[in-house]
Amino acid sequence: MLVNCGSEVSFSGEDNIAVFDSSEWAQRGFCKSCGSNLFYRVKENREHFIPSGIFDDQDSFSFERQIFIDRKPPFYEFGNDTTKMTEAEIFAQE
């Protein structure tokens, strides 16, 4: 689960973070020491999506949207009601 944290994101210890281009339009950041995934960032607007497990307080999060639903494995299904968006729908809104 990822949390949309917007574009105004800063990290302490940035010298420990490596970033690579995972596609033409996105980057991924990870810890240089342990390899933990730290964020997913859209290049164009620097919007950050951060794994919910990184945050100490997760009580305010709610699971509202699933993206790239057309790329999920057929056996993978969440029980709660969410907005489901295909890859085409995601790129059409930009």
Backbone bond lengths (Angstrom), bond angles and torsions (degrees), N, CA, C in turn:
res aa  C-N    CA-C-N  psi(-1)  N-CA   C-N-CA  omega(-1)  CA-C   N-CA-C  phi
1 M - - - 1.444 - - 1.526 109.02 -
2 L 1.308 114.69 133.07 1.462 120.81 179.78 1.513 110.28 -113.44
3 V 1.329 115.99 146.70 1.454 123.23 177.66 1.529 107.76 -107.99
4 N 1.328 116.74 126.61 1.459 120.88 176.33 1.524 107.48 -75.34
5 C 1.331 116.57 112.79 1.461 121.75 -176.17 1.524 112.98 -106.42
6 G 1.322 117.16 6.64 1.454 120.47 177.81 1.516 112.82 75.72
7 S 1.316 115.80 -162.64 1.468 120.53 -175.18 1.520 113.41 -103.25
8 E 1.310 117.51 -11.70 1.469 121.17 -179.19 1.528 108.86 -94.53
9 V 1.322 116.64 72.04 1.468 122.58 -177.15 1.519 108.72 -119.26
10 S 1.329 116.06 136.81 1.460 120.12 174.43 1.524 108.60 -134.40
11 F 1.302 115.57 154.36 1.461 121.80 -178.46 1.518 109.32 -126.67
12 S 1.321 116.51 144.48 1.459 119.15 169.59 1.526 106.69 -89.46
13 G 1.314 116.71 149.85 1.455 120.48 -179.03 1.509 113.57 70.97
14 E 1.341 116.86 36.07 1.465 120.98 -177.12 1.520 113.63 -58.68
15 D 1.340 117.63 -22.26 1.464 119.42 178.81 1.527 111.72 -68.61
16 N 1.338 117.22 -11.94 1.467 122.49 177.15 1.523 113.05 -95.60
17 I 1.340 116.57 2.74 1.465 121.07 -176.74 1.527 110.19 -108.16
18 A 1.319 115.79 130.32 1.466 121.89 173.68 1.524 108.07 -107.67
19 V 1.321 116.71 145.85 1.465 122.41 -179.29 1.525 108.33 -128.34
20 F 1.315 116.14 136.94 1.460 119.25 174.63 1.512 110.39 -135.57
21 D 1.322 116.19 153.85 1.460 122.65 177.88 1.524 108.17 -78.52
22 S 1.323 116.00 111.05 1.464 119.88 -179.46 1.529 111.87 -89.72
23 S 1.307 117.00 -14.46 1.463 122.16 175.51 1.522 107.58 -160.69
24 E 1.326 116.49 -177.64 1.458 119.86 178.13 1.525 112.10 -65.37
25 W 1.324 117.33 -24.66 1.460 120.93 -172.94 1.529 114.95 -118.82
26 A 1.346 118.48 0.19 1.467 119.10 -176.99 1.525 111.92 -141.78
27 Q 1.328 114.05 159.12 1.466 122.34 176.38 1.518 108.90 -129.12
28 R 1.323 115.19 157.75 1.458 121.22 175.33 1.513 108.55 -126.15
29 G 1.329 114.53 140.69 1.455 120.52 177.58 1.512 109.75 -114.34
30 F 1.333 115.53 144.02 1.451 119.81 179.89 1.521 109.83 -148.73
31 C 1.329 116.67 162.20 1.450 123.21 179.04 1.529 109.43 -73.93
32 K 1.329 116.87 128.62 1.463 121.51 179.21 1.532 111.98 -66.15
33 S 1.330 117.17 -26.99 1.464 120.33 -176.32 1.518 113.29 -82.77
34 C 1.339 116.29 -48.53 1.475 118.73 -173.02 1.531 113.71 -112.24
35 G 1.333 117.09 -12.42 1.459 120.49 178.93 1.518 115.05 84.71
36 S 1.328 118.06 4.16 1.473 120.57 179.99 1.521 111.43 -60.34
37 N 1.328 115.94 138.65 1.452 122.43 176.76 1.527 108.52 -71.79
38 L 1.324 116.76 125.03 1.465 120.68 -177.58 1.511 114.10 -107.63
39 F 1.322 116.86 -33.74 1.454 118.79 179.00 1.514 111.46 -166.05
40 Y 1.315 113.07 165.55 1.460 125.38 172.21 1.515 104.04 -125.37
41 R 1.335 118.48 128.95 1.465 121.04 -174.49 1.528 110.15 -130.47
42 V 1.337 115.69 132.62 1.462 121.85 174.94 1.526 106.83 -80.43
43 K 1.324 116.98 125.82 1.468 121.22 -175.55 1.524 112.82 -62.07
44 E 1.313 116.95 -44.85 1.466 121.64 -172.49 1.520 113.47 -60.03
45 N 1.331 116.88 -45.74 1.467 119.33 -175.33 1.528 113.69 -117.13
46 R 1.341 117.68 2.53 1.466 124.47 178.95 1.534 112.49 61.12
47 E 1.311 116.69 24.15 1.464 121.54 176.59 1.533 108.40 -68.62
48 H 1.344 115.72 128.16 1.460 122.14 -176.81 1.525 111.16 -103.78
49 F 1.310 115.32 137.29 1.457 122.67 172.18 1.521 106.38 -119.82
50 I 1.330 116.20 120.13 1.465 122.00 -172.15 1.531 109.33 -117.64
51 P 1.342 117.57 135.63 1.464 120.05 179.31 1.534 111.38 -57.48
52 S 1.312 116.48 134.44 1.471 120.89 -176.68 1.526 112.37 -61.42
53 G 1.320 118.13 -28.49 1.460 121.39 -178.60 1.516 114.27 -66.11
54 I 1.316 118.28 -15.07 1.466 121.66 178.84 1.528 110.99 -73.54
55 F 1.315 117.29 -27.70 1.466 121.76 -175.38 1.530 111.65 -84.01
56 D 1.339 115.88 136.89 1.467 120.64 177.10 1.523 111.39 -68.35
57 D 1.338 117.07 -43.91 1.466 121.93 -178.05 1.530 109.08 -103.75
58 Q 1.319 116.43 108.82 1.459 121.71 -178.01 1.525 112.62 -108.56
59 D 1.323 117.27 6.04 1.464 121.72 -175.33 1.531 113.75 -63.86
60 S 1.315 117.90 -28.20 1.463 119.63 -176.30 1.530 112.90 -86.48
61 F 1.327 118.09 -5.52 1.466 120.73 -178.41 1.522 111.21 -81.53
62 S 1.326 115.04 146.39 1.466 120.26 172.95 1.523 108.41 -135.50
63 F 1.309 116.06 144.46 1.457 122.45 -178.25 1.519 107.54 -91.11
64 E 1.342 116.59 104.86 1.459 121.27 -171.79 1.518 114.79 -116.78
65 R 1.346 117.67 -23.78 1.459 119.06 -171.63 1.529 110.96 -143.89
66 Q 1.322 114.87 138.43 1.457 122.20 172.59 1.523 107.45 -114.39
67 I 1.333 115.75 132.34 1.458 119.64 -179.30 1.524 110.42 -115.87
68 F 1.320 115.49 159.50 1.458 122.93 -176.22 1.532 110.25 55.51
69 I 1.301 115.76 38.70 1.468 121.90 -176.12 1.532 111.58 -61.16
70 D 1.328 116.85 -26.14 1.460 120.57 178.65 1.527 112.54 -76.23
71 R 1.328 117.30 -6.35 1.460 121.40 179.49 1.533 112.71 -108.03
72 K 1.302 117.46 1.19 1.467 119.90 -178.21 1.526 110.69 -76.25
73 P 1.337 116.73 152.87 1.464 119.17 175.05 1.530 110.24 -64.23
74 P 1.314 118.73 146.99 1.473 120.78 -176.16 1.534 113.81 -63.09
75 F 1.317 117.56 -23.11 1.472 120.97 -178.46 1.527 112.95 -87.76
76 Y 1.311 117.40 -3.48 1.459 122.81 -173.25 1.522 109.67 -98.73
77 E 1.335 117.23 114.00 1.467 120.80 -176.74 1.521 109.68 -147.95
78 F 1.331 116.73 131.43 1.458 121.62 175.18 1.521 109.40 -91.00
79 G 1.330 117.15 147.72 1.456 121.83 -175.61 1.522 114.59 -81.95
80 N 1.335 117.74 -27.77 1.461 118.88 -176.59 1.528 111.25 -82.61
81 D 1.317 115.45 159.88 1.459 121.93 -177.64 1.526 109.20 -81.48
82 T 1.325 117.42 123.51 1.461 122.81 179.84 1.523 109.56 -135.94
83 T 1.313 115.47 164.85 1.455 120.89 168.38 1.519 106.68 -75.41
84 K 1.319 117.25 132.11 1.460 121.62 -179.39 1.521 109.05 -115.81
85 M 1.332 116.27 126.37 1.457 121.07 -176.93 1.523 110.81 -123.86
86 T 1.320 115.93 134.79 1.457 121.51 176.12 1.536 109.43 -82.11
87 E 1.305 115.59 170.50 1.459 120.21 177.12 1.534 110.82 -58.82
88 A 1.325 117.23 -44.65 1.468 120.82 179.67 1.525 111.38 -61.27
89 E 1.313 118.03 -40.28 1.471 121.55 179.63 1.515 111.32 -66.33
90 I 1.307 117.59 -37.53 1.454 121.36 179.83 1.534 110.02 -64.34
91 F 1.334 116.87 -49.05 1.462 120.19 -177.16 1.522 112.24 -73.53
92 A 1.310 118.17 -23.48 1.474 121.33 177.92 1.527 111.72 -70.38
93 Q 1.318 118.22 -26.36 1.463 120.34 -177.56 1.531 113.00 -81.84
94 E 1.307 118.42 -7.12 1.467 120.40 -179.44 1.501 112.07 -82.32
